[in-house]
Amino acid sequence: MTPAHPNRLGYAITLGLLAALGPLCIDLYLPALPALARDLQTSTATAQLSLTAGLLGLGAGQLLFGPMSDKFGRVGPLLLSLVLLFIASVGCAMAQTIDQLLLARLFEGLSGAGGAVLSRAIARDMYSGHELTKFFALLMLVNGLAPIGAPVLGGALLTVLDWRGIFMTLAAIAVLLLLLSRFKLKETLPPERRSQGSLFSAWAALGQVIMHRPFMGFCLTQGFMMSGMFAYIGASPFVLQEIYGLSPQAFSFCFAANGIGLVIASQTSARLCPLWGEYRVLKGGLTLAFIASSSLVLLGISGAPLPLVLVALFFTIASNGVIATTASSLAMQSQGHRAGSASAVIGVTMFTLGAITVPITGIGGTSVLTMTATIFGCFMLAILMFLLLAKKPAHA
């Protein structure tokens, strides 16, 4: 399939920034979590629930905006989501209690889901096969700047702003992306290709997607891998800052280094897919995930020093770059006629599993052991789902 727009790089940048809304909503305020907990006079575990609320919203929002885009097209629902994101981010900045913040974070995640789900759907409208994998890798390259840059930006903002200023920054980002989407993106789903029934029938298509076993194999593989990633995201600010004594800025740079590994891995996997096929590259990524996460949990059990933990953590997070690129492509290629709904199922799986996983790292108090053991457990479930459900496509 040829792209619906000749400027591939321009589209990749725009869609990558939209896909980065999820990571931005999660990562930008990470360095401020300890300060937020102190300011709102709440516990570490309760402060982490603001991360959980955002993840739940990001998951639920996929189910709203994905099927809606199959019915009404991609651009309209996207613009609506960005307007709601602005309102929700301002609400987070104005919260006076932890309960108000949790509610605002839920709606911030809900609206931020539009960019994530619709960027995948638009990419599937434009490409298929290895071209889709390459485009997903390009999205990952742009999207990867979010986990690299967001904590660094958040740490820098904390030198001049408080945590409320960080949420106002998110509101400003929503306005910029609204303008960018309005003037740079064209509709990729013409009326004749849209769902012809009611909006409820578009939601009913979710059931058909979920019943497709190979799709769910790749979807759950990616979902459990990303839940391990979210366990790292939720626990690492406390582990690295409060246990190992890093400053917010030092934590931000460690987080950025892992983001660089994620980007390198995704770009490498895209180059390998035309030679080896997506399925084989995905197996390689899962092998790396097993080795790295096994090493990480052993280091956590033994109380290893920080440099060793950081090395194992780097390769553990990098494995996600391989798996996110290939598993997303294999899943979406099987659902071209239901791209919005398929993208919604992928998104809600990732963020719901992530929302469940994050509080687990705080059971008994967030520690190196709880973080590393949770990541390892999530990765093993991902490998199990791949072995039980995924099936090699004829073209991969």
N, C-alpha and C positions, 0 to 999 in steps of 0.2 A: 504494500500500500504506500502511496506517495504521501508526503506530508501535506496537510491542509494549508500550510503557510510556508513560503520559500525560505524564510530566515530561521533556520533550524537552531542556531546558537541563541538568537533572541528569544525564541520560544522556550528553549531549555532554561535560560536564565529566569524568565518570568515564571514558568511553571516550577522551577527549582525553588524560587523564593516563596511561592505559594505553598509548596510541599514542606518548606522549612517552618511554616507557621506552627506546626505541632511542636517540633523541637524548640522553637523560640519561646512558645508559651511555657514549656517545661524548663528549659535550660537557663534562660536569661536571669531569672531570679534565684537560681541555685546558691550562688555565693551569699545571698541575703537571708537564707533560711534561718541560720542561728540568730541573726539580729531580729528577724521578723518574730521568731518565737519569744524573744525577750521583750520586744515592744508590745506585743499583744498579750503578754503575761500568760503564756501557754507552754505546754511541754514539748519536747522534741518530737515525740510520737504524734501529737496533735498537729504540730506544724507540718509534719510530713503528710498529713491528710489533705493539705492544700494541693499537694502533688497528686494524690489519689483522686481528688475531686476533678482536677484538670484532666487526668487520664480518662476518668469515667465519661466526662463531657466529650472528649475527643472521640471516644468509642461510640457513644450514642449519636453524636452528630453525623457520623458516617452513614448511619441508617436513615437519617433525615435527608441529607443532601445527595447521597448516591442515587437512590431511586427517583428522587425529585428531578435530577439532571437527566435521567433516561426519559422522563416524561416531558420536561419543559426545555431541554437543552442545557448546555454547560454554563454559559455566561451569566444568565439571570440569577440562578441559585448562588453562583460564586460571589456576585456583587452583594447579594443579600447577606451572605455569611460575613463579609468584611465589614459591613455596616454594624452588624450585631457584635462583631469582635471589638470594634471601637467602643461601643456602649459598655460591654462587659469589662473591658480593661480599665475604663474610668471607674466603674463600680469597684473593682479590686483596689484601686488606689485610694478610694474614699472609705473603705471598710474600717470600722471602729472596733469590731470584735472579731474573734476567730470564726464565729458562726457566720457573720456577714461575709468574711473573706472566702469561706468554703463555698457558700452559695454563689458568689460572684465568680469564683474559679470554675465552678461547674459550668456556668454559662459561657465563660471565656473558652473553655475547652470545646463546648458544643459548637460555638461559632467558628473557632479555629479549625475545626474538622473539615470545613468546606474546602479550604485550600488543599488539604492533604488528599481528600477523596477525589476531587475534581481534577487535580493535576495528573493523577494516574489515569483517570477516564479519558481525558483529553489526549494523553500520550497514546492510549490504545486506539482512539479514533484515528490517529495519524499514522501509526506504525504497526508492524507485525513481525514475527520471526526474530532473526538476529538483529534486525534494525530496531525492534522494540527493546531488546536487551541493551543495545548500545545507547539508546535514548534514556533508558532507566539508569544506566551508569552515568550518563551526562547529568541527569537529574540528581543522582547521588553526589556527583562532584559539587554541584551548586548547593544542594541540600546539606552536604557535609560541612559547608562553611558555617552552618548554624551551630552545631555542637562545638565546632572549633572556636568560633567567634563569640557566641552568645555568653558563655561564662566569663570570657576575658572582658567583653564589653560590660557585663554585669558587675564584675569586680572593679573595673575602671569607674563605672557610674557610682559605685558605692563610696568612692573617694570624694564625690561632690554632691551626691543625692542619697536619700534613704530608700528603703524598699518601695515606698509609695511612688517615688520618682521613676523606678524601674517599670512599674505598671503603666505609668503615663507614657513612657517611651514605647511600650507595646501598643498603646492607643495611637501614637503617632505613626508607627510602622503600619498599622491597619489602614490609616488614611492614605499613606503613600502607595500601598499595594492596591487599594481601591482605585486610585487614579491610574496606576500602571495597567491594571486589568481592564479598565474601561476603555483605554485608548490603544493598548497593544495586542489584546487577544481578540481573535475572531471566533465565531461560533463554529465548532467542529462536528456538531451533530445536527444535520439538516432535518426539517420536519418529517420527511418521508422515512427516516430511520429511527424516529422516536417511538416510544411505547404508545400504542394506539388506544389502549384502554384507559381506565381511570387511574388516578394516582394510587389507589388501593391495589390495582392490578400490578402496578410497577413495584409496589412493596411485596406483592405475592411472588414476584420473580426471585426474591431473596431465597425463598424456599427451594426453588429449582437449582439455584447456585449451590446452596448448602448440601443438597443431595448428590452433587457431583463429586464422587469419591476422590479422584486424582486431584481436582482443584483443592479440596479440603486438606489433602495430604500436604501440598505445597503451602497452603494458607496456614495450617497449624504448625508446620515446621518453622516458617518465618515468625509466626505469632509467639511461640515459646522462646525462640531465640531473642526476639525483641523484649519479651518479659524479663529475660535475664539482663538485657541492656537497661531496662527501667529500674531493676533492682540496684544496679550499679549507679544509675543517675540519682536515685533517691537516697542511697546510703552513703555514697562517696563524700558529700560535703561534710558529714559528721565524722566519718572515719578518718579522712585526710586532714581535716582542720582540728577536730577536737581530740582525736586519739594520737595522730602523728604530729600535730602542732603546726601545720602549714597555715600561712596567712591566706585570706581570700584571694589575693592576687596569685600566690604560688599555686593554690588549688586550681585556679582558672587556667594556668599554663599547663598543669598536668592534664587537666580535662581536655585542653586543646590538642595536646600531643596525641592523646588517644583518638581524637577526631581526625587528625591527620592520617593515622593508621587506618581508620575506617575508609577514608577517601582513597588512599593508595590501594587498598584491597579491592574496592569496588571497581576502580579503573583497570586493575590487573585482570580481574575476572571477566570484564567486558572484552578485553583483548584475547583472552583464552577461549571464550565461547565459540567463535567461528572455527577454531581449530579442534576443540574437544567436545563441543556441545554443552548446552546449559546444564543438562542433567549430571554429566560427569564433573563439571566444575563445582556444582552444588555439593556433590559427594565429597570433593576435596575440601570445601569450606567446612563441612560438618566434621571431617576428620581433624582439621585444625582446631575447631571449636572444642572437640573432645580433649585433645592433648593440652591445649592452653588452659581450659577451665579445670582440668584435673590437677595440673601443676599449681594453679591459683589456690584451689581449696586445700591442697597439701601445705602450701606456704602459710595459709591462714591458720591451719591446725597447729603448725609448728611454731607460730609466732615469729615468722621471719622478718627481717628488717625491711624498711620501706623500699629501698631500691629494687630488691628482688620482687616484691609485690607489684611494683609499678611495671616491671618488665613483663611479668606474666599477665598483668591486666591489659597491657598494650596489645598483645597478641589475642587475648580473649575478645576484646572489643573489635579488633580488626577483622576477626572471622565473620562478624555480622555484616561487614561490607560485601563480602563474597555472597553470603546467603541471601541478604536483602535484594541484591541485584538479580540473581538467578531465580530464586523462588518466586519473586514478584512477576518476573517475565513469564515463567512457565505457567503460573496460575492465571494470569491475565490473557495469555494466548489462547487458553481453552474457553474463554468467555467473551469473545469479541462482540457478540450481539447483545450482551448484557454487561457492558463495561462498567457502567455506573454502579449497578448492584454488586458486581464482583468486587470492585474497588471498595465498596462499603463493607462487605464481609471481611476482606483483608484488614481494613482499618479497625473495625470494631473488635476483631479477634486480637489484634496487637494491643490495642489500648485497654481492653477489658482485662486481658491476662496481665498486662502491666499494672493496672490498678489493683488487682488482687495480690500481685507479687510484692509491691513496694512496702505495704505494712508488715509483711513477713520478716523483712530485714530488721524491723524494730522490736520484734518479740524478745523480751528479756533484756532490751537495751541494744541499740545499734552497735555492732562490733565488727572487727575484721572477719571473724569467723561467720557471723550471720550473713554478711554481705557475700563472701566468697562461696559459702555453702548454698545460698539461694541461687546465685548465678549458675553454679554447677548443676543443681537440680533442674533448673529451667532448660539448660542446654541438653541434658539427658532426655528430657521429655520431647524436645524438638527432634532429636535423633530417632526416638521411638516412633513418633508420628510419621517421619519420613519412611522408616522401614515398614510400617504397617499399612500406610495409605497411599503414598506417592507411587506413581507409575511413570515409567520413562515414555515420553511421547515419541512418535515415529521420527519426528524431525530433529529431536534433541539427543 
